[in-house]
Each structure stands twice: as C-alpha cells, then as structure tokens.
Amino acid sequence: MSPAAAGRAVLAGGLTLALFLLPVAGLVARPWRWGWPARLVALATTALCAVLVFVARIGYLPNYLAPGGAYASAEHGRQTIFAAPVWNAVLVLTCLSAGLLVGTAVQARLHTPGQTAAPRGRRVDRLTAAAAGLLVAGTLGQALIGQEIYDRYLITLVPLLCGPLLGSLAARPAATSAASLQASAAPRAAAPARSSNPSRASVPTTSRWAGAVGLVVVAALSWSVTASTLARDGAQWRAAERLVTRGVSATDIDAGFEWLGWHSSRPMVTGSGVVGAHGYTSSFADTRACYTVSQSPLPDMAMVETVHYPRFAVAGSSTLWVQRSADC
C-alpha cells in the first residue's frame, strides 16, 4: 500500500484532466454570473494548482505531457521540446481550467436567484455516474497498491465528464424581479427563434471564443507531442540501422526502449543485462550497450557521429548523438 503515491497520482491526475477539459472549461464557465462562494472556491483552486505546479513541481501524469516530449524518461539524454515560457503558459492555462471547472461545479450545486436548474433530462444519468465512479475507484485502487498511473488511463473519463458539464448549458437565467415577472406574463408576439439548438443559443460569444482558444491550445499541444515523438523515434531508429549496415550487431546498439525490445530474443527481465547508459538496457540479457543513440552527449563515450532531423517532423531542428563505449 502506498497512500503517498496515490495522493500524488490524484493531484497529477487532476492536473491532467484539467488540461484535457480546457476547451470545455472555457465553453461552460460563467464566472461573471457566479455567486461569491463559487468565485472564492475557483480562486482557491487556481491558487492551489499554481502552488502544486510551480512550487511543489507536481506535473501531469506520465508519459506524454512533459517539456521533453513523450516518453522522455525512456530515452537517452535530454532535449527540450517546449521552451520554458511555452510550458509555463500551458501550466497556467491548466490551473485556470481547474479553477473554472471547480467553480462551475460549485455553482451548479448552489441555488442562487436568477438561475434555474438544468432540466431532468440533462442531469447525470445513473450509467454515466456508475461508469465514472468505477473508473475513478479502480484507478485509485491501482495507485494505492503502487502501480504507476498514466495519463492515457484518464482519456475515458473525458466523455463521462463532458456530458454533465455540457449539460449545464441547458440552465437558463430566471427572472428575479416582479417587473420582469409581470412583463413575462403580459401577452406579446412570439419572437422568431434564433437557433434550433437552445444550448447553442445560450452560449455567450465570449464563452465560445474561450472554448475555441482552449481547443486550439489542446490541438496544438497534441500535434506537437505527436510530431516530435514520431520524428525523434524515427531518427533514432534510422541512426541505429545505419550502424547495422556498417556491421554492428543490432543487440550491441542501445537506441531506446523500442529498439532494445524489438531486437532482443529473450524476455524482458529487470537486471538481467548490462547496465549500459540507461536503466532499460539492463532489462535485456542479450543486449550490450556498445553503441548508444542519445538526445544529448553522454559522458565517457567516444563520438561516432551526429544526426540532425526536424524536431516536429516538418519544422524545427534537433540533434542526436551516436556514441561508442570503451568497454566493447
């Protein structure tokens, strides 16, 4: 049992979900209509999030969302895909999303003048609640027994949470003054309908723009992570293949986790092989780290060549270092 690991997974999981739901937070949040309790809770949540990410250095769940790109911890060396200002901006938007989502949830639970509850058909159905509850409980159970929790585990939570959040758009401001009640009761000509979709008609232009900006941010981040990972993995693989064409055995090359696993003829067993330049080398008994393909220069190894490739597949520039160990 590891309560500390589970607690850290909960905090990192909350940050990860807040980033996933950034477009929805911008679309559904109406902080200018909230009461003070919801505003204070939202501000406190945003501040707590900022402390977690900038002071306690708690980031997103692994293995994709990191300044070094996807699976950075499984590669040799280090490189920076997202510059510090860009990554800090993503973290700030994540904290804003967390505050807006929590504030929206608090406001939905409070009965305030001028706001009506969503229609019964828009409330959370039992199947959605049960699915979300079981998924959260199972993930927490895995974290408690020490299993690593990854960001992809939370993707299935996104549609389950989007239903209730987007359903909140069905709420309508209610008339609060006697004059407005009398005016609404007076006979008048029916106004032409502006939209056949009531939820769409209830979304202010500001919220639509906020949701669109959030969607662009998530899409750009997703594209950047995907493109940089494909470009790096492809460049590493091709660099290792060039060594093979020169007569080097594939099992004498450490070009990352996928290369090691693909070319090993034995099961992966921790500690069965040599230590090499990275921990994963020691998990394959028939592998020797005579040559290493790394994202940055490694100490105590001779330089063989450098390989340049576009960082984001079609743009940018990155370098790989192919080095040889003196032990072979």
C-alpha positions as CSV (number, residue, x, y, z in Angstrom):
1,M,0.0,0.0,0.0
2,S,1.3,3.4,-0.9
3,P,-1.0,6.3,0.2
4,A,1.6,8.9,-0.7
5,A,1.9,7.6,-4.3
6,A,-1.8,7.5,-4.6
7,G,-2.1,11.1,-3.3
8,R,0.4,12.3,-5.8
9,A,-1.4,10.4,-8.6
10,V,-4.6,12.1,-7.6
11,L,-3.0,15.6,-7.8
12,A,-1.3,14.9,-11.1
13,G,-4.5,13.2,-12.4
14,G,-6.5,16.3,-11.6
15,L,-4.0,18.5,-13.5
16,T,-4.1,16.1,-16.4
17,L,-7.9,16.1,-16.6
18,A,-8.0,19.9,-16.3
19,L,-5.8,20.2,-19.4
20,F,-7.9,17.6,-21.3
21,L,-11.0,19.6,-20.4
22,L,-9.6,23.0,-21.2
23,P,-11.9,23.6,-24.2
24,V,-15.0,22.6,-22.1
25,A,-14.0,24.8,-19.2
26,G,-13.8,27.8,-21.5
27,L,-17.2,26.9,-23.0
28,V,-19.3,26.3,-19.9
29,A,-17.8,28.5,-17.2
30,R,-19.6,31.8,-16.5
31,P,-17.6,33.3,-13.6
32,W,-19.3,36.7,-14.1
33,R,-22.7,35.1,-13.2
34,W,-21.4,33.1,-10.2
35,G,-22.1,33.9,-6.6
36,W,-19.2,34.7,-4.3
37,P,-18.9,31.1,-2.9
38,A,-18.2,29.7,-6.3
39,R,-15.8,32.6,-7.2
40,L,-13.8,32.1,-4.0
41,V,-13.6,28.3,-4.4
42,A,-12.5,28.8,-8.0
43,L,-9.8,31.3,-7.0
44,A,-8.6,29.0,-4.2
45,T,-8.4,26.1,-6.6
46,T,-6.4,28.1,-9.1
47,A,-4.0,29.3,-6.5
48,L,-3.6,25.7,-5.1
49,C,-2.9,24.5,-8.6
50,A,-0.3,27.1,-9.1
51,V,1.5,26.1,-5.9
52,L,1.4,22.5,-6.9
53,V,3.0,23.0,-10.3
54,F,5.4,25.9,-9.7
55,V,6.4,25.2,-6.1
56,A,5.9,21.5,-5.4
57,R,6.7,20.7,-9.0
58,I,3.9,18.2,-9.4
59,G,3.3,17.9,-13.1
60,Y,1.0,15.9,-15.3
61,L,0.7,12.1,-15.3
62,P,3.3,10.4,-17.5
63,N,4.2,9.6,-20.2
64,Y,3.3,12.2,-22.9
65,L,2.9,15.6,-21.3
66,A,6.4,16.9,-20.4
67,P,8.7,19.6,-21.7
68,G,11.0,16.9,-23.2
69,G,8.1,15.3,-25.1
70,A,6.6,11.8,-24.9
71,Y,8.4,9.1,-23.1
72,A,11.3,11.4,-22.3
73,S,12.2,9.3,-19.3
74,A,12.7,6.2,-21.5
75,E,15.2,7.9,-23.8
76,H,18.9,8.5,-23.5
77,G,19.9,12.1,-22.8
78,R,17.6,15.0,-22.6
79,Q,16.2,17.5,-25.0
80,T,13.7,20.3,-24.7
81,I,10.6,20.2,-27.0
82,F,8.8,23.0,-25.3
83,A,10.6,26.1,-24.1
84,A,10.1,27.2,-20.5
85,P,7.8,30.1,-21.4
86,V,5.6,27.9,-23.6
87,W,5.4,25.2,-21.0
88,N,4.7,27.6,-18.2
89,A,1.8,29.1,-20.2
90,V,0.4,25.6,-20.6
91,L,0.6,25.1,-16.8
92,V,-1.1,28.5,-16.2
93,L,-4.0,27.6,-18.6
94,T,-4.3,24.2,-16.8
95,C,-4.7,26.0,-13.5
96,L,-7.3,28.4,-14.9
97,S,-9.2,25.4,-16.3
98,A,-9.1,23.6,-12.9
99,G,-10.5,26.7,-11.2
100,L,-13.2,27.3,-13.8
101,L,-14.3,23.6,-13.7
102,V,-14.5,23.5,-9.9
103,G,-16.2,26.9,-9.8
104,T,-18.8,25.6,-12.3
105,A,-19.4,22.5,-10.3
106,V,-19.8,24.5,-7.1
107,Q,-22.2,27.0,-8.7
108,A,-24.3,24.2,-10.1
109,R,-24.8,22.8,-6.6
110,L,-25.9,26.2,-5.2
111,H,-29.4,27.7,-5.5
112,T,-28.9,31.3,-6.4
113,P,-31.5,33.8,-7.6
114,G,-31.5,34.3,-11.3
115,Q,-30.5,30.7,-12.2
116,T,-32.6,27.6,-12.7
117,A,-31.5,24.0,-12.5
118,A,-30.9,22.0,-15.7
119,P,-33.9,20.0,-16.9
120,R,-34.1,16.5,-15.6
121,G,-33.1,15.0,-18.9
122,R,-29.9,16.9,-18.7
123,R,-28.8,15.7,-15.3
124,V,-26.3,12.9,-14.9
125,D,-27.8,9.6,-15.6
126,R,-27.0,6.6,-13.5
127,L,-25.0,4.8,-16.1
128,T,-22.6,7.7,-16.6
129,A,-22.3,8.2,-12.9
130,A,-21.6,4.5,-12.3
131,A,-19.1,4.3,-15.1
132,A,-17.2,7.4,-13.9
133,G,-17.3,6.2,-10.3
134,L,-16.0,2.7,-11.1
135,L,-13.2,4.1,-13.3
136,V,-12.1,6.5,-10.6
137,A,-12.3,3.9,-7.9
138,G,-10.4,1.3,-9.9
139,T,-7.7,3.8,-10.8
140,L,-7.3,4.9,-7.2
141,G,-7.1,1.3,-6.2
142,Q,-4.2,0.7,-8.7
143,A,-2.4,3.7,-7.4
144,L,-2.8,2.6,-3.8
145,I,-1.1,-0.8,-4.4
146,G,1.8,1.0,-6.1
147,Q,1.0,0.7,-9.8
148,E,2.1,3.6,-12.0
149,I,-0.8,5.6,-13.3
150,Y,-0.5,7.0,-16.8
151,D,-2.3,9.9,-18.5
152,R,-4.0,7.7,-21.1
153,Y,-5.9,5.9,-18.3
154,L,-8.0,9.2,-17.9
155,I,-9.0,9.6,-21.5
156,T,-12.1,7.6,-21.0
157,L,-13.1,10.0,-18.2
158,V,-13.3,12.9,-20.6
159,P,-16.7,12.0,-22.3
160,L,-18.1,10.9,-19.0
161,L,-17.3,14.4,-17.5
162,C,-18.3,16.3,-20.7
163,G,-21.9,15.1,-20.5
164,P,-22.7,16.8,-17.2
165,L,-20.6,19.8,-17.9
166,L,-22.1,20.5,-21.3
167,G,-25.5,19.6,-20.0
168,S,-25.2,22.6,-17.6
169,L,-25.6,24.8,-20.7
170,A,-29.3,24.0,-20.6
171,A,-29.7,26.1,-17.4
172,R,-31.4,29.4,-18.1
173,P,-31.4,32.7,-16.1
174,A,-34.7,33.1,-14.3
175,A,-36.5,36.4,-13.9
176,T,-35.9,37.7,-10.4
177,S,-37.9,41.0,-10.2
178,A,-41.6,41.5,-10.0
179,A,-41.4,43.7,-13.0
180,S,-39.8,41.1,-15.1
181,L,-42.3,38.5,-14.0
182,Q,-45.2,40.8,-15.0
183,A,-43.5,41.6,-18.3
184,S,-43.1,37.9,-19.0
185,A,-46.7,37.3,-18.2
186,A,-48.0,40.0,-20.5
187,P,-49.3,38.9,-23.9
188,R,-46.9,39.6,-26.7
189,A,-46.0,38.5,-30.1
190,A,-43.7,35.5,-30.2
191,A,-40.1,36.4,-31.2
192,P,-38.6,34.4,-34.0
193,A,-36.3,31.6,-32.9
194,R,-32.7,32.5,-33.4
195,S,-31.5,28.9,-33.2
196,S,-33.0,25.5,-33.2
197,N,-30.4,24.4,-30.6
198,P,-31.2,26.0,-27.2
199,S,-27.8,25.2,-25.7
200,R,-26.1,26.9,-28.6
201,A,-28.3,30.0,-28.2
202,S,-27.4,30.2,-24.5
203,V,-23.7,30.3,-25.0
204,P,-22.3,33.8,-25.0
205,T,-19.8,34.9,-27.7
206,T,-17.1,35.2,-25.0
207,S,-17.5,31.6,-23.9
208,R,-17.5,30.4,-27.5
209,W,-14.2,32.2,-28.1
210,A,-12.8,30.8,-24.8
211,G,-13.8,27.3,-25.8
212,A,-12.2,27.8,-29.2
213,V,-9.0,29.0,-27.8
214,G,-8.9,26.1,-25.4
215,L,-9.5,23.7,-28.3
216,V,-6.6,25.3,-30.3
217,V,-4.2,25.0,-27.3
218,V,-5.0,21.3,-26.8
219,A,-4.8,20.6,-30.5
220,A,-1.5,22.4,-30.9
221,L,-0.1,20.6,-27.8
222,S,-1.3,17.2,-29.1
223,W,0.2,17.8,-32.6
224,S,3.5,19.0,-31.2
225,V,3.9,16.0,-28.8
226,T,2.9,13.5,-31.6
227,A,5.1,15.1,-34.3
228,S,8.1,15.5,-32.1
229,T,7.9,11.9,-30.9
230,L,7.5,10.4,-34.3
231,A,10.4,12.5,-35.6
232,R,12.7,11.5,-32.7
233,D,11.8,7.8,-32.7
234,G,12.2,7.6,-36.5
235,A,15.6,9.4,-36.4
236,Q,16.9,7.2,-33.6
237,W,15.8,4.0,-35.4
238,R,17.4,5.1,-38.7
239,A,20.6,6.1,-37.0
240,A,20.8,2.6,-35.4
241,E,20.0,0.9,-38.7
242,R,23.0,2.7,-40.3
243,L,25.2,1.2,-37.7
244,V,23.8,-2.2,-38.5
245,T,24.7,-1.7,-42.2
246,R,28.3,-1.0,-41.1
247,G,28.5,-4.4,-39.5
248,V,27.4,-3.6,-35.9
249,S,25.2,-6.2,-34.3
250,A,21.7,-4.9,-33.5
251,T,22.0,-6.3,-30.0
252,D,25.1,-4.2,-29.5
253,I,23.2,-1.0,-30.0
254,D,21.1,0.9,-27.4
255,A,18.8,3.2,-29.4
256,G,16.0,3.4,-26.9
257,F,13.4,1.1,-25.4
258,E,11.7,0.1,-28.6
259,W,15.0,-0.8,-30.3
260,L,16.1,-2.9,-27.4
261,G,12.8,-4.8,-27.1
262,W,12.4,-5.4,-30.8
263,H,15.8,-6.9,-31.3
264,S,16.1,-8.9,-28.1
265,S,15.3,-12.6,-28.4
266,R,14.7,-13.0,-24.7
267,P,12.0,-11.9,-22.3
268,M,12.4,-8.6,-20.6
269,V,13.7,-9.2,-17.0
270,T,14.9,-6.3,-14.9
271,G,18.6,-6.6,-14.0
272,S,19.3,-9.5,-16.4
273,G,21.6,-7.5,-18.7
274,V,24.4,-4.9,-18.6
275,V,23.8,-1.5,-17.0
276,G,24.7,0.5,-20.1
277,A,23.9,4.1,-20.4
278,H,20.3,3.8,-19.3
279,G,18.3,1.5,-17.0
280,Y,16.3,-0.2,-19.7
281,T,19.5,-1.8,-21.2
282,S,19.8,-3.9,-18.1
283,S,16.4,-5.5,-18.7
284,F,17.5,-7.4,-21.8
285,A,20.1,-10.2,-21.2
286,D,21.3,-10.5,-24.8
287,T,22.0,-6.7,-25.2
288,R,25.3,-4.9,-25.0
289,A,25.4,-1.1,-25.0
290,C,28.5,-0.8,-27.2
291,Y,26.8,1.9,-29.2
292,T,24.3,4.4,-27.9
293,V,21.9,6.8,-29.8
294,S,21.2,9.7,-27.4
295,Q,19.4,13.0,-27.4
296,S,22.3,14.7,-25.8
297,P,26.0,13.9,-25.4
298,L,26.8,11.2,-22.8
299,P,29.9,11.3,-20.6
300,D,32.8,8.8,-21.0
301,M,31.8,7.7,-24.5
302,A,33.5,8.3,-27.9
303,M,31.7,10.3,-30.5
304,V,30.8,8.4,-33.7
305,E,28.6,10.9,-35.5
306,T,25.8,13.4,-35.0
307,V,22.4,13.2,-36.7
308,H,20.2,16.2,-37.5
309,Y,16.5,15.9,-38.0
310,P,13.4,18.2,-38.0
311,R,12.1,18.4,-34.4
312,F,8.4,18.5,-35.3
313,A,8.7,16.3,-38.4
314,V,8.2,19.2,-40.8
315,A,9.8,22.1,-38.8
316,G,12.4,22.9,-36.2
317,S,15.8,21.2,-35.7
318,S,17.1,18.7,-33.2
319,T,20.3,16.6,-33.0
320,L,21.1,13.0,-32.0
321,W,24.5,11.8,-30.7
322,V,25.8,8.4,-31.8
323,Q,28.5,7.3,-29.3
324,R,30.6,4.2,-28.7
325,S,31.6,2.7,-25.3
326,A,35.2,1.9,-24.5
327,D,34.0,-1.3,-22.8
328,C,33.3,-3.1,-26.0
